[in-house]
Amino acid sequence: MPWTKTNYPDSLKNFMAPVRKKAIDIANALLADGRPEDSAIAIATEKAKEWAENRGLKVRKTRTT
């Protein structure tokens, strides 16, 4: 099932919007290539974090208590 900016895995909910979008794009591409969903999510998460860090972007939202 392809993901969108409003329908994505729970594991991406605390990511900043640009990083979440990148992870969604990567995961959807992996799914299109036949990768299993759990593997696509794991790879996309790691690659999106790497992408953000290489650009000096904040990866996760700040927690508020």
HELIX and SHEET records of a PDB file:
HELIX    1   1 ASP A   10  LEU A   12  5                                   3    
HELIX    2   2 ALA A   17  ALA A   32  1                                  16    
HELIX    3   3 GLU A   37  ASN A   54  1                                  18    
END                                                                             
